[in-house]
């Protein structure tokens, strides 16, 4: 079924655009990308609602983390959360 094949190859190509835009989004928000990539992410976001929503969510998360006072590096935060989860588990077992 060549037609279906083409449909899927188009879909995959489009899909990887989203993956790329989302993968670059944290650097995009921090203005950490070469201008050609900034431009690529920006043009993608202009035409893609779901990725814009994703980037907005990420940006809100970054703002929230940086509002939490002294900057904690994410790995530390993660292990802190992990520890809390383990404590909760112990409590409930
Ligand atoms: Zn997208």
PDB file of the backbone (N, CA, C, O) and the ligand in Angstrom, with CONECT records:
HET     ZN  A 101       1
ATOM      1  N   UNK A   1       0.857  -1.216   0.000  1.00  0.00           N
ATOM      2  CA  UNK A   1       0.000   0.000   0.000  1.00  0.00           C
ATOM      3  C   UNK A   1       0.885   1.255   0.000  1.00  0.00           C
ATOM      4  O   UNK A   1       1.182   1.808   1.059  1.00  0.00           O
ATOM      5  N   UNK A   2       1.288   1.684  -1.151  1.00  0.00           N
ATOM      6  CA  UNK A   2       2.241   2.807  -1.222  1.00  0.00           C
ATOM      7  C   UNK A   2       1.662   4.100  -0.640  1.00  0.00           C
ATOM      8  O   UNK A   2       2.380   4.901  -0.042  1.00  0.00           O
ATOM      9  N   UNK A   3       0.361   4.286  -0.826  1.00  0.00           N
ATOM     10  CA  UNK A   3      -0.200   5.562  -0.372  1.00  0.00           C
ATOM     11  C   UNK A   3      -0.136   5.685   1.156  1.00  0.00           C
ATOM     12  O   UNK A   3       0.202   6.734   1.703  1.00  0.00           O
ATOM     13  N   UNK A   4      -0.466   4.596   1.807  1.00  0.00           N
ATOM     14  CA  UNK A   4      -0.444   4.576   3.264  1.00  0.00           C
ATOM     15  C   UNK A   4       0.996   4.767   3.759  1.00  0.00           C
ATOM     16  O   UNK A   4       1.258   5.470   4.735  1.00  0.00           O
ATOM     17  N   UNK A   5       1.905   4.115   3.049  1.00  0.00           N
ATOM     18  CA  UNK A   5       3.312   4.252   3.353  1.00  0.00           C
ATOM     19  C   UNK A   5       3.743   5.709   3.363  1.00  0.00           C
ATOM     20  O   UNK A   5       4.448   6.175   4.258  1.00  0.00           O
ATOM     21  N   UNK A   6       3.291   6.409   2.332  1.00  0.00           N
ATOM     22  CA  UNK A   6       3.677   7.817   2.228  1.00  0.00           C
ATOM     23  C   UNK A   6       3.073   8.622   3.351  1.00  0.00           C
ATOM     24  O   UNK A   6       3.699   9.522   3.910  1.00  0.00           O
ATOM     25  N   UNK A   7       1.840   8.278   3.667  1.00  0.00           N
ATOM     26  CA  UNK A   7       1.173   8.964   4.767  1.00  0.00           C
ATOM     27  C   UNK A   7       2.003   8.838   6.038  1.00  0.00           C
ATOM     28  O   UNK A   7       2.218   9.821   6.748  1.00  0.00           O
ATOM     29  N   UNK A   8       2.466   7.631   6.319  1.00  0.00           N
ATOM     30  CA  UNK A   8       3.222   7.420   7.547  1.00  0.00           C
ATOM     31  C   UNK A   8       4.590   8.087   7.519  1.00  0.00           C
ATOM     32  O   UNK A   8       5.076   8.577   8.538  1.00  0.00           O
ATOM     33  N   UNK A   9       5.206   8.100   6.339  1.00  0.00           N
ATOM     34  CA  UNK A   9       6.517   8.749   6.286  1.00  0.00           C
ATOM     35  C   UNK A   9       6.380  10.258   6.495  1.00  0.00           C
ATOM     36  O   UNK A   9       7.245  10.884   7.106  1.00  0.00           O
ATOM     37  N   UNK A  10       5.291  10.837   5.986  1.00  0.00           N
ATOM     38  CA  UNK A  10       5.027  12.261   6.231  1.00  0.00           C
ATOM     39  C   UNK A  10       4.774  12.480   7.714  1.00  0.00           C
ATOM     40  O   UNK A  10       5.256  13.441   8.315  1.00  0.00           O
ATOM     41  N   UNK A  11       4.014  11.576   8.279  1.00  0.00           N
ATOM     42  CA  UNK A  11       3.685  11.693   9.694  1.00  0.00           C
ATOM     43  C   UNK A  11       4.951  11.635  10.548  1.00  0.00           C
ATOM     44  O   UNK A  11       5.131  12.428  11.471  1.00  0.00           O
ATOM     45  N   UNK A  12       5.822  10.680  10.221  1.00  0.00           N
ATOM     46  CA  UNK A  12       7.056  10.552  10.988  1.00  0.00           C
ATOM     47  C   UNK A  12       7.919  11.810  10.875  1.00  0.00           C
ATOM     48  O   UNK A  12       8.510  12.270  11.852  1.00  0.00           O
ATOM     49  N   UNK A  13       7.974  12.347   9.667  1.00  0.00           N
ATOM     50  CA  UNK A  13       8.774  13.551   9.467  1.00  0.00           C
ATOM     51  C   UNK A  13       8.225  14.688  10.326  1.00  0.00           C
ATOM     52  O   UNK A  13       8.971  15.403  10.994  1.00  0.00           O
ATOM     53  N   UNK A  14       6.904  14.835  10.289  1.00  0.00           N
ATOM     54  CA  UNK A  14       6.273  15.888  11.087  1.00  0.00           C
ATOM     55  C   UNK A  14       6.519  15.649  12.559  1.00  0.00           C
ATOM     56  O   UNK A  14       6.810  16.572  13.319  1.00  0.00           O
ATOM     57  N   UNK A  15       6.396  14.378  12.951  1.00  0.00           N
ATOM     58  CA  UNK A  15       6.550  14.012  14.337  1.00  0.00           C
ATOM     59  C   UNK A  15       7.929  14.409  14.850  1.00  0.00           C
ATOM     60  O   UNK A  15       8.062  14.925  15.960  1.00  0.00           O
ATOM     61  N   UNK A  16       8.960  14.162  14.031  1.00  0.00           N
ATOM     62  CA  UNK A  16      10.309  14.454  14.499  1.00  0.00           C
ATOM     63  C   UNK A  16      10.544  15.968  14.616  1.00  0.00           C
ATOM     64  O   UNK A  16      11.400  16.410  15.382  1.00  0.00           O
ATOM     65  N   UNK A  17       9.783  16.750  13.854  1.00  0.00           N
ATOM     66  CA  UNK A  17       9.843  18.212  14.019  1.00  0.00           C
ATOM     67  C   UNK A  17       9.428  18.600  15.437  1.00  0.00           C
ATOM     68  O   UNK A  17      10.054  19.448  16.073  1.00  0.00           O
ATOM     69  N   UNK A  18       8.363  17.964  15.915  1.00  0.00           N
ATOM     70  CA  UNK A  18       7.889  18.260  17.269  1.00  0.00           C
ATOM     71  C   UNK A  18       8.915  17.817  18.302  1.00  0.00           C
ATOM     72  O   UNK A  18       9.208  18.521  19.268  1.00  0.00           O
ATOM     73  N   UNK A  19       9.454  16.613  18.059  1.00  0.00           N
ATOM     74  CA  UNK A  19      10.459  16.096  18.985  1.00  0.00           C
ATOM     75  C   UNK A  19      11.639  17.061  19.058  1.00  0.00           C
ATOM     76  O   UNK A  19      12.155  17.352  20.137  1.00  0.00           O
ATOM     77  N   UNK A  20      12.055  17.551  17.891  1.00  0.00           N
ATOM     78  CA  UNK A  20      13.182  18.476  17.862  1.00  0.00           C
ATOM     79  C   UNK A  20      12.834  19.779  18.588  1.00  0.00           C
ATOM     80  O   UNK A  20      13.600  20.256  19.426  1.00  0.00           O
ATOM     81  N   UNK A  21      11.683  20.343  18.259  1.00  0.00           N
ATOM     82  CA  UNK A  21      11.296  21.615  18.873  1.00  0.00           C
ATOM     83  C   UNK A  21      11.215  21.483  20.387  1.00  0.00           C
ATOM     84  O   UNK A  21      11.649  22.370  21.122  1.00  0.00           O
ATOM     85  N   UNK A  22      10.654  20.366  20.847  1.00  0.00           N
ATOM     86  CA  UNK A  22      10.517  20.182  22.300  1.00  0.00           C
ATOM     87  C   UNK A  22      11.860  19.903  22.956  1.00  0.00           C
ATOM     88  O   UNK A  22      12.141  20.357  24.065  1.00  0.00           O
ATOM     89  N   UNK A  23      12.689  19.137  22.232  1.00  0.00           N
ATOM     90  CA  UNK A  23      14.020  18.842  22.765  1.00  0.00           C
ATOM     91  C   UNK A  23      14.852  20.100  22.941  1.00  0.00           C
ATOM     92  O   UNK A  23      15.671  20.194  23.855  1.00  0.00           O
ATOM     93  N   UNK A  24      14.633  21.074  22.047  1.00  0.00           N
ATOM     94  CA  UNK A  24      15.432  22.300  22.098  1.00  0.00           C
ATOM     95  C   UNK A  24      14.792  23.370  22.969  1.00  0.00           C
ATOM     96  O   UNK A  24      15.381  24.426  23.199  1.00  0.00           O
ATOM     97  N   UNK A  25      13.568  23.090  23.459  1.00  0.00           N
ATOM     98  CA  UNK A  25      12.785  24.168  24.056  1.00  0.00           C
ATOM     99  C   UNK A  25      13.409  24.781  25.304  1.00  0.00           C
ATOM    100  O   UNK A  25      13.273  25.984  25.527  1.00  0.00           O
ATOM    101  N   UNK A  26      14.101  23.968  26.135  1.00  0.00           N
ATOM    102  CA  UNK A  26      14.654  24.590  27.347  1.00  0.00           C
ATOM    103  C   UNK A  26      15.800  25.532  26.982  1.00  0.00           C
ATOM    104  O   UNK A  26      15.950  26.597  27.582  1.00  0.00           O
ATOM    105  N   UNK A  27      16.606  25.136  25.998  1.00  0.00           N
ATOM    106  CA  UNK A  27      17.654  26.040  25.523  1.00  0.00           C
ATOM    107  C   UNK A  27      17.050  27.249  24.830  1.00  0.00           C
ATOM    108  O   UNK A  27      17.569  28.361  24.927  1.00  0.00           O
ATOM    109  N   UNK A  28      15.942  27.017  24.129  1.00  0.00           N
ATOM    110  CA  UNK A  28      15.249  28.108  23.455  1.00  0.00           C
ATOM    111  C   UNK A  28      14.783  29.150  24.474  1.00  0.00           C
ATOM    112  O   UNK A  28      14.947  30.351  24.261  1.00  0.00           O
ATOM    113  N   UNK A  29      14.207  28.685  25.572  1.00  0.00           N
ATOM    114  CA  UNK A  29      13.707  29.603  26.603  1.00  0.00           C
ATOM    115  C   UNK A  29      14.838  30.371  27.271  1.00  0.00           C
ATOM    116  O   UNK A  29      14.658  31.510  27.703  1.00  0.00           O
ATOM    117  N   UNK A  30      16.002  29.740  27.353  1.00  0.00           N
ATOM    118  CA  UNK A  30      17.135  30.414  27.981  1.00  0.00           C
ATOM    119  C   UNK A  30      17.980  31.181  26.975  1.00  0.00           C
ATOM    120  O   UNK A  30      19.021  31.742  27.315  1.00  0.00           O
ATOM    121  N   UNK A  31      17.514  31.197  25.730  1.00  0.00           N
ATOM    122  CA  UNK A  31      18.225  31.932  24.692  1.00  0.00           C
ATOM    123  C   UNK A  31      19.621  31.363  24.471  1.00  0.00           C
ATOM    124  O   UNK A  31      20.579  32.100  24.238  1.00  0.00           O
ATOM    125  N   UNK A  32      19.716  30.054  24.549  1.00  0.00           N
ATOM    126  CA  UNK A  32      21.009  29.370  24.510  1.00  0.00           C
ATOM    127  C   UNK A  32      21.332  28.732  23.165  1.00  0.00           C
ATOM    128  O   UNK A  32      22.291  27.967  23.057  1.00  0.00           O
ATOM    129  N   UNK A  33      20.548  29.037  22.150  1.00  0.00           N
ATOM    130  CA  UNK A  33      20.738  28.359  20.870  1.00  0.00           C
ATOM    131  C   UNK A  33      21.344  29.298  19.842  1.00  0.00           C
ATOM    132  O   UNK A  33      21.152  30.512  19.911  1.00  0.00           O
ATOM    133  N   UNK A  34      22.077  28.734  18.885  1.00  0.00           N
ATOM    134  CA  UNK A  34      22.519  29.555  17.752  1.00  0.00           C
ATOM    135  C   UNK A  34      21.284  30.113  17.037  1.00  0.00           C
ATOM    136  O   UNK A  34      20.237  29.465  17.000  1.00  0.00           O
ATOM    137  N   UNK A  35      21.411  31.308  16.477  1.00  0.00           N
ATOM    138  CA  UNK A  35      20.228  32.009  15.974  1.00  0.00           C
ATOM    139  C   UNK A  35      19.464  31.214  14.921  1.00  0.00           C
ATOM    140  O   UNK A  35      18.247  31.360  14.806  1.00  0.00           O
ATOM    141  N   UNK A  36      20.163  30.369  14.145  1.00  0.00           N
ATOM    142  CA  UNK A  36      19.445  29.587  13.138  1.00  0.00           C
ATOM    143  C   UNK A  36      18.498  28.585  13.799  1.00  0.00           C
ATOM    144  O   UNK A  36      17.404  28.328  13.295  1.00  0.00           O
ATOM    145  N   UNK A  37      18.925  28.024  14.925  1.00  0.00           N
ATOM    146  CA  UNK A  37      18.065  27.081  15.634  1.00  0.00           C
ATOM    147  C   UNK A  37      16.949  27.800  16.377  1.00  0.00           C
ATOM    148  O   UNK A  37      15.820  27.313  16.424  1.00  0.00           O
ATOM    149  N   UNK A  38      17.257  28.951  16.954  1.00  0.00           N
ATOM    150  CA  UNK A  38      16.234  29.772  17.606  1.00  0.00           C
ATOM    151  C   UNK A  38      15.102  30.031  16.623  1.00  0.00           C
ATOM    152  O   UNK A  38      13.920  29.898  16.938  1.00  0.00           O
ATOM    153  N   UNK A  39      15.525  30.414  15.397  1.00  0.00           N
ATOM    154  CA  UNK A  39      14.572  30.737  14.357  1.00  0.00           C
ATOM    155  C   UNK A  39      13.723  29.510  14.003  1.00  0.00           C
ATOM    156  O   UNK A  39      12.515  29.619  13.793  1.00  0.00           O
ATOM    157  N   UNK A  40      14.371  28.347  13.943  1.00  0.00           N
ATOM    158  CA  UNK A  40      13.667  27.128  13.581  1.00  0.00           C
ATOM    159  C   UNK A  40      12.625  26.755  14.628  1.00  0.00           C
ATOM    160  O   UNK A  40      11.501  26.380  14.293  1.00  0.00           O
ATOM    161  N   UNK A  41      13.006  26.862  15.896  1.00  0.00           N
ATOM    162  CA  UNK A  41      12.062  26.553  16.958  1.00  0.00           C
ATOM    163  C   UNK A  41      10.921  27.574  16.935  1.00  0.00           C
ATOM    164  O   UNK A  41       9.751  27.216  17.076  1.00  0.00           O
ATOM    165  N   UNK A  42      11.277  28.844  16.755  1.00  0.00           N
ATOM    166  CA  UNK A  42      10.260  29.896  16.756  1.00  0.00           C
ATOM    167  C   UNK A  42       9.240  29.681  15.637  1.00  0.00           C
ATOM    168  O   UNK A  42       8.033  29.770  15.863  1.00  0.00           O
ATOM    169  N   UNK A  43       9.735  29.396  14.424  1.00  0.00           N
ATOM    170  CA  UNK A  43       8.788  29.173  13.321  1.00  0.00           C
ATOM    171  C   UNK A  43       7.922  27.948  13.587  1.00  0.00           C
ATOM    172  O   UNK A  43       6.738  27.934  13.254  1.00  0.00           O
ATOM    173  N   UNK A  44       8.510  26.930  14.181  1.00  0.00           N
ATOM    174  CA  UNK A  44       7.704  25.744  14.489  1.00  0.00           C
ATOM    175  C   UNK A  44       6.617  26.086  15.500  1.00  0.00           C
ATOM    176  O   UNK A  44       5.469  25.672  15.341  1.00  0.00           O
ATOM    177  N   UNK A  45       6.967  26.831  16.524  1.00  0.00           N
ATOM    178  CA  UNK A  45       6.004  27.172  17.573  1.00  0.00           C
ATOM    179  C   UNK A  45       4.873  28.036  17.028  1.00  0.00           C
ATOM    180  O   UNK A  45       3.733  27.944  17.484  1.00  0.00           O
ATOM    181  N   UNK A  46       5.201  28.880  16.042  1.00  0.00           N
ATOM    182  CA  UNK A  46       4.175  29.743  15.465  1.00  0.00           C
ATOM    183  C   UNK A  46       3.056  28.943  14.824  1.00  0.00           C
ATOM    184  O   UNK A  46       1.899  29.365  14.831  1.00  0.00           O
ATOM    185  N   UNK A  47       3.407  27.774  14.264  1.00  0.00           N
ATOM    186  CA  UNK A  47       2.385  27.010  13.565  1.00  0.00           C
ATOM    187  C   UNK A  47       1.934  25.785  14.330  1.00  0.00           C
ATOM    188  O   UNK A  47       1.073  25.046  13.853  1.00  0.00           O
ATOM    189  N   UNK A  48       2.492  25.553  15.506  1.00  0.00           N
ATOM    190  CA  UNK A  48       2.168  24.321  16.222  1.00  0.00           C
ATOM    191  C   UNK A  48       1.653  24.607  17.630  1.00  0.00           C
ATOM    192  O   UNK A  48       2.423  24.948  18.528  1.00  0.00           O
ATOM    193  N   UNK A  49       0.342  24.465  17.808  1.00  0.00           N
ATOM    194  CA  UNK A  49      -0.294  24.707  19.102  1.00  0.00           C
ATOM    195  C   UNK A  49       0.228  23.805  20.207  1.00  0.00           C
ATOM    196  O   UNK A  49       0.626  24.298  21.263  1.00  0.00           O
ATOM    197  N   UNK A  50       0.235  22.480  19.988  1.00  0.00           N
ATOM    198  CA  UNK A  50       0.681  21.573  21.060  1.00  0.00           C
ATOM    199  C   UNK A  50       2.088  21.869  21.548  1.00  0.00           C
ATOM    200  O   UNK A  50       2.349  21.804  22.749  1.00  0.00           O
ATOM    201  N   UNK A  51       3.005  22.196  20.633  1.00  0.00           N
ATOM    202  CA  UNK A  51       4.368  22.492  21.062  1.00  0.00           C
ATOM    203  C   UNK A  51       4.430  23.828  21.793  1.00  0.00           C
ATOM    204  O   UNK A  51       5.204  23.980  22.738  1.00  0.00           O
ATOM    205  N   UNK A  52       3.618  24.804  21.362  1.00  0.00           N
ATOM    206  CA  UNK A  52       3.562  26.075  22.072  1.00  0.00           C
ATOM    207  C   UNK A  52       3.080  25.853  23.502  1.00  0.00           C
ATOM    208  O   UNK A  52       3.614  26.435  24.447  1.00  0.00           O
ATOM    209  N   UNK A  53       2.066  25.005  23.648  1.00  0.00           N
ATOM    210  CA  UNK A  53       1.551  24.691  24.986  1.00  0.00           C
ATOM    211  C   UNK A  53       2.630  24.019  25.817  1.00  0.00           C
ATOM    212  O   UNK A  53       2.785  24.296  27.007  1.00  0.00           O
ATOM    213  N   UNK A  54       3.379  23.125  25.164  1.00  0.00           N
ATOM    214  CA  UNK A  54       4.460  22.431  25.861  1.00  0.00           C
ATOM    215  C   UNK A  54       5.506  23.421  26.362  1.00  0.00           C
ATOM    216  O   UNK A  54       5.934  23.359  27.514  1.00  0.00           O
ATOM    217  N   UNK A  55       5.918  24.345  25.473  1.00  0.00           N
ATOM    218  CA  UNK A  55       6.942  25.325  25.831  1.00  0.00           C
ATOM    219  C   UNK A  55       6.425  26.281  26.912  1.00  0.00           C
ATOM    220  O   UNK A  55       7.174  26.673  27.807  1.00  0.00           O
ATOM    221  N   UNK A  56       5.144  26.652  26.827  1.00  0.00           N
ATOM    222  CA  UNK A  56       4.578  27.514  27.861  1.00  0.00           C
ATOM    223  C   UNK A  56       4.590  26.826  29.216  1.00  0.00           C
ATOM    224  O   UNK A  56       4.901  27.442  30.236  1.00  0.00           O
ATOM    225  N   UNK A  57       4.248  25.543  29.218  1.00  0.00           N
ATOM    226  CA  UNK A  57       4.262  24.777  30.460  1.00  0.00           C
ATOM    227  C   UNK A  57       5.659  24.696  31.034  1.00  0.00           C
ATOM    228  O   UNK A  57       5.867  24.851  32.238  1.00  0.00           O
ATOM    229  N   UNK A  58       6.618  24.449  30.148  1.00  0.00           N
ATOM    230  CA  UNK A  58       8.014  24.360  30.570  1.00  0.00           C
ATOM    231  C   UNK A  58       8.492  25.684  31.134  1.00  0.00           C
ATOM    232  O   UNK A  58       9.186  25.727  32.150  1.00  0.00           O
ATOM    233  N   UNK A  59       8.113  26.765  30.463  1.00  0.00           N
ATOM    234  CA  UNK A  59       8.530  28.087  30.903  1.00  0.00           C
ATOM    235  C   UNK A  59       7.945  28.405  32.281  1.00  0.00           C
ATOM    236  O   UNK A  59       8.608  29.011  33.122  1.00  0.00           O
ATOM    237  N   UNK A  60       6.682  27.983  32.500  1.00  0.00           N
ATOM    238  CA  UNK A  60       6.069  28.198  33.812  1.00  0.00           C
ATOM    239  C   UNK A  60       6.797  27.390  34.881  1.00  0.00           C
ATOM    240  O   UNK A  60       7.000  27.871  35.996  1.00  0.00           O
ATOM    241  N   UNK A  61       7.192  26.159  34.540  1.00  0.00           N
ATOM    242  CA  UNK A  61       7.914  25.314  35.481  1.00  0.00           C
ATOM    243  C   UNK A  61       9.262  25.925  35.840  1.00  0.00           C
ATOM    244  O   UNK A  61       9.658  25.936  37.005  1.00  0.00           O
ATOM    245  N   UNK A  62       9.968  26.436  34.824  1.00  0.00           N
ATOM    246  CA  UNK A  62      11.272  27.056  35.066  1.00  0.00           C
ATOM    247  C   UNK A  62      11.111  28.278  35.966  1.00  0.00           C
ATOM    248  O   UNK A  62      11.896  28.487  36.890  1.00  0.00           O
ATOM    249  N   UNK A  63      10.073  29.093  35.684  1.00  0.00           N
ATOM    250  CA  UNK A  63       9.820  30.277  36.516  1.00  0.00           C
ATOM    251  C   UNK A  63       9.539  29.869  37.955  1.00  0.00           C
ATOM    252  O   UNK A  63      10.049  30.475  38.897  1.00  0.00           O
ATOM    253  N   UNK A  64       8.717  28.829  38.110  1.00  0.00           N
ATOM    254  CA  UNK A  64       8.363  28.364  39.429  1.00  0.00           C
ATOM    255  C   UNK A  64       9.603  27.905  40.188  1.00  0.00           C
ATOM    256  O   UNK A  64       9.780  28.233  41.361  1.00  0.00           O
ATOM    257  N   UNK A  65      10.460  27.143  39.509  1.00  0.00           N
ATOM    258  CA  UNK A  65      11.669  26.640  40.161  1.00  0.00           C
ATOM    259  C   UNK A  65      12.587  27.779  40.570  1.00  0.00           C
ATOM    260  O   UNK A  65      13.206  27.733  41.633  1.00  0.00           O
ATOM    261  N   UNK A  66      12.678  28.814  39.714  1.00  0.00           N
ATOM    262  CA  UNK A  66      13.602  29.896  40.035  1.00  0.00           C
ATOM    263  C   UNK A  66      13.004  30.840  41.073  1.00  0.00           C
ATOM    264  O   UNK A  66      13.720  31.648  41.663  1.00  0.00           O
ATOM    265  N   UNK A  67      11.686  30.741  41.301  1.00  0.00           N
ATOM    266  CA  UNK A  67      11.049  31.533  42.352  1.00  0.00           C
ATOM    267  C   UNK A  67      11.179  30.888  43.716  1.00  0.00           C
ATOM    268  O   UNK A  67      10.823  31.490  44.729  1.00  0.00           O
ATOM    269  N   UNK A  68      11.686  29.665  43.748  1.00  0.00           N
ATOM    270  CA  UNK A  68      11.718  28.932  44.997  1.00  0.00           C
ATOM    271  C   UNK A  68      12.916  29.287  45.857  1.00  0.00           C
ATOM    272  O   UNK A  68      13.372  28.475  46.661  1.00  0.00           O
ATOM    273  N   UNK A  69      13.424  30.494  45.689  1.00  0.00           N
ATOM    274  CA  UNK A  69      14.508  30.935  46.545  1.00  0.00           C
ATOM    275  C   UNK A  69      15.858  30.451  46.076  1.00  0.00           C
ATOM    276  O   UNK A  69      16.120  30.406  44.874  1.00  0.00           O
ATOM    277  N   UNK A  70      16.733  30.083  47.023  1.00  0.00           N
ATOM    278  CA  UNK A  70      18.086  29.666  46.658  1.00  0.00           C
ATOM    279  C   UNK A  70      18.037  28.585  45.589  1.00  0.00           C
ATOM    280  O   UNK A  70      17.285  27.616  45.695  1.00  0.00           O
ATOM    281  N   UNK A  71      18.835  28.765  44.581  1.00  0.00           N
ATOM    282  CA  UNK A  71      18.745  27.859  43.443  1.00  0.00           C
ATOM    283  C   UNK A  71      19.263  26.476  43.795  1.00  0.00           C
ATOM    284  O   UNK A  71      20.419  26.298  44.179  1.00  0.00           O
ATOM    285  N   UNK A  72      18.389  25.519  43.654  1.00  0.00           N
ATOM    286  CA  UNK A  72      18.778  24.134  43.844  1.00  0.00           C
ATOM    287  C   UNK A  72      18.936  23.491  42.485  1.00  0.00           C
ATOM    288  O   UNK A  72      18.036  23.577  41.651  1.00  0.00           O
ATOM    289  N   UNK A  73      20.065  22.848  42.249  1.00  0.00           N
ATOM    290  CA  UNK A  73      20.209  22.175  40.960  1.00  0.00           C
ATOM    291  C   UNK A  73      19.211  21.031  40.850  1.00  0.00           C
ATOM    292  O   UNK A  73      18.976  20.327  41.832  1.00  0.00           O
ATOM    293  N   UNK A  74      18.620  20.832  39.677  1.00  0.00           N
ATOM    294  CA  UNK A  74      17.590  19.803  39.487  1.00  0.00           C
ATOM    295  C   UNK A  74      17.941  18.416  40.035  1.00  0.00           C
ATOM    296  O   UNK A  74      17.068  17.771  40.614  1.00  0.00           O
ATOM    297  N   UNK A  75      19.197  17.920  39.878  1.00  0.00           N
ATOM    298  CA  UNK A  75      19.481  16.575  40.398  1.00  0.00           C
ATOM    299  C   UNK A  75      19.246  16.489  41.897  1.00  0.00           C
ATOM    300  O   UNK A  75      18.738  15.488  42.403  1.00  0.00           O
ATOM    301  N   UNK A  76      19.624  17.559  42.606  1.00  0.00           N
ATOM    302  CA  UNK A  76      19.412  17.601  44.047  1.00  0.00           C
ATOM    303  C   UNK A  76      17.915  17.568  44.351  1.00  0.00           C
ATOM    304  O   UNK A  76      17.460  16.825  45.220  1.00  0.00           O
ATOM    305  N   UNK A  77      17.171  18.376  43.629  1.00  0.00           N
ATOM    306  CA  UNK A  77      15.729  18.448  43.806  1.00  0.00           C
ATOM    307  C   UNK A  77      15.113  17.084  43.574  1.00  0.00           C
ATOM    308  O   UNK A  77      14.247  16.639  44.327  1.00  0.00           O
ATOM    309  N   UNK A  78      15.576  16.423  42.509  1.00  0.00           N
ATOM    310  CA  UNK A  78      15.044  15.107  42.173  1.00  0.00           C
ATOM    311  C   UNK A  78      15.282  14.114  43.307  1.00  0.00           C
ATOM    312  O   UNK A  78      14.374  13.374  43.686  1.00  0.00           O
ATOM    313  N   UNK A  79      16.505  14.096  43.850  1.00  0.00           N
ATOM    314  CA  UNK A  79      16.789  13.115  44.889  1.00  0.00           C
ATOM    315  C   UNK A  79      16.011  13.469  46.153  1.00  0.00           C
ATOM    316  O   UNK A  79      15.652  12.587  46.933  1.00  0.00           O
ATOM    317  N   UNK A  80      15.753  14.746  46.350  1.00  0.00           N
ATOM    318  CA  UNK A  80      14.944  15.187  47.477  1.00  0.00           C
ATOM    319  C   UNK A  80      13.532  14.643  47.348  1.00  0.00           C
ATOM    320  O   UNK A  80      12.966  14.110  48.303  1.00  0.00           O
ATOM    321  N   UNK A  81      12.976  14.783  46.161  1.00  0.00           N
ATOM    322  CA  UNK A  81      11.635  14.272  45.903  1.00  0.00           C
ATOM    323  C   UNK A  81      11.612  12.754  46.068  1.00  0.00           C
ATOM    324  O   UNK A  81      10.680  12.193  46.646  1.00  0.00           O
ATOM    325  N   UNK A  82      12.644  12.104  45.555  1.00  0.00           N
ATOM    326  CA  UNK A  82      12.747  10.655  45.643  1.00  0.00           C
ATOM    327  C   UNK A  82      12.741  10.207  47.105  1.00  0.00           C
ATOM    328  O   UNK A  82      12.073   9.245  47.484  1.00  0.00           O
ATOM    329  N   UNK A  83      13.505  10.938  47.902  1.00  0.00           N
ATOM    330  CA  UNK A  83      13.583  10.627  49.325  1.00  0.00           C
ATOM    331  C   UNK A  83      12.221  10.746  49.998  1.00  0.00           C
ATOM    332  O   UNK A  83      11.830   9.902  50.805  1.00  0.00           O
ATOM    333  N   UNK A  84      11.514  11.806  49.649  1.00  0.00           N
ATOM    334  CA  UNK A  84      10.174  12.013  50.212  1.00  0.00           C
ATOM    335  C   UNK A  84       9.244  10.865  49.839  1.00  0.00           C
ATOM    336  O   UNK A  84       8.468  10.381  50.663  1.00  0.00           O
ATOM    337  N   UNK A  85       9.338  10.443  48.592  1.00  0.00           N
ATOM    338  CA  UNK A  85       8.505   9.347  48.119  1.00  0.00           C
ATOM    339  C   UNK A  85       8.801   8.075  48.907  1.00  0.00           C
ATOM    340  O   UNK A  85       7.896   7.337  49.296  1.00  0.00           O
ATOM    341  N   UNK A  86      10.110   7.836  49.136  1.00  0.00           N
ATOM    342  CA  UNK A  86      10.505   6.647  49.905  1.00  0.00           C
ATOM    343  C   UNK A  86       9.955   6.729  51.328  1.00  0.00           C
ATOM    344  O   UNK A  86       9.493   5.727  51.875  1.00  0.00           O
ATOM    345  N   UNK A  87      10.002   7.909  51.923  1.00  0.00           N
ATOM    346  CA  UNK A  87       9.479   8.086  53.276  1.00  0.00           C
ATOM    347  C   UNK A  87       7.984   7.815  53.325  1.00  0.00           C
ATOM    348  O   UNK A  87       7.472   7.162  54.234  1.00  0.00           O
ATOM    349  N   UNK A  88       7.297   8.346  52.301  1.00  0.00           N
ATOM    350  CA  UNK A  88       5.852   8.116  52.226  1.00  0.00           C
ATOM    351  C   UNK A  88       5.539   6.630  52.109  1.00  0.00           C
ATOM    352  O   UNK A  88       4.604   6.128  52.732  1.00  0.00           O
ATOM    353  N   UNK A  89       6.324   5.946  51.313  1.00  0.00           N
ATOM    354  CA  UNK A  89       6.124   4.503  51.111  1.00  0.00           C
ATOM    355  C   UNK A  89       6.283   3.755  52.433  1.00  0.00           C
ATOM    356  O   UNK A  89       5.502   2.862  52.761  1.00  0.00           O
ATOM    357  N   UNK A  90       7.315   4.144  53.183  1.00  0.00           N
ATOM    358  CA  UNK A  90       7.573   3.490  54.463  1.00  0.00           C
ATOM    359  C   UNK A  90       6.406   3.691  55.400  1.00  0.00           C
ATOM    360  O   UNK A  90       5.971   2.767  56.087  1.00  0.00           O
ATOM    361  N   UNK A  91       5.904   4.921  55.419  1.00  0.00           N
ATOM    362  CA  UNK A  91       4.772   5.246  56.288  1.00  0.00           C
ATOM    363  C   UNK A  91       3.561   4.358  56.004  1.00  0.00           C
ATOM    364  O   UNK A  91       2.847   3.925  56.908  1.00  0.00           O
ATOM    365  N   UNK A  92       3.363   4.108  54.716  1.00  0.00           N
ATOM    366  CA  UNK A  92       2.148   3.399  54.339  1.00  0.00           C
ATOM    367  C   UNK A  92       2.297   1.890  54.318  1.00  0.00           C
ATOM    368  O   UNK A  92       1.319   1.175  54.103  1.00  0.00           O
ATOM    369  N   UNK A  93       3.511   1.393  54.540  1.00  0.00           N
ATOM    370  CA  UNK A  93       3.658  -0.066  54.463  1.00  0.00           C
ATOM    371  C   UNK A  93       3.545  -0.694  55.862  1.00  0.00           C
ATOM    372  O   UNK A  93       3.642  -1.914  56.000  1.00  0.00           O
TER     373      UNK A  93
HETATM  374 ZN    ZN A 101       5.062  20.760  17.165  1.00  0.00          ZN
END
